[in-house]
Amino acid sequence: MNFDGYRGKRVLEVGCGAGTDLVRFARGGAIVTGVDLAPSAIALARQNFAQQGLTADLREADGEQLPFDDGSFDLVYAHGVVQYTSNPAALVNECHRVLKSGGEAVFQVYNRISWLNALSKLMKVPLEHEDAPVLEKYSAAEFRRLLDAFRDVRIVEERFPVKSRLHGGWKGLMFNTFFVGTFNALPRSLVRRFGWHLLAFCRKA
């Protein structure tokens, strides 16, 4: 993500958390707004911005009902949010609504047809956040259909396996010594569609 490419532009992050990415947009000169459902996240984001001497409009709000007028932002950034909402279509439509004509949106979800999802099921090792109230995974085609309101949609698969210290025993040994090496030795053209993350770069008509 080109965090420095939005100087003077109005940027909204939906699901901003503690503001880690939003701070990077602000450092790059963007006029930033962040919303999150969790009051604790907004409190942390405010502390984060205050410590770094940066300003932002930070609000506790629901991404499915954004408190902004139509066409308010040049960029809407929702990284790792769509998969956790009970009504993903409503969230995407709200992001589309508050974008200016010609504005950009960036979304990220988990790829259902991915190396990590398959390995989790095969090895019976749960993925992070599987205990979340809602966790939806998408194929690239399903994700594209969800984003149908946008004029242009480019989907990029990413996040390929690297060695991990999270798991030990024979499962960790097999993953680190066999699976990671084999997967990454294969041509990217063959394995790219199995990346764990699906990133969508969208533009509003």
Beta strands, then each sheet from edge to edge (+ up, - down):
strand 1: 10-14
strand 2: 31-36
strand 3: 57-60
strand 4: 73-79
strand 5: 99-110
strand 6: 152-158
strand 7: 197-203
sheet 1: 3+ 2+ 1+ 4+ 5+ 7- 6+
end
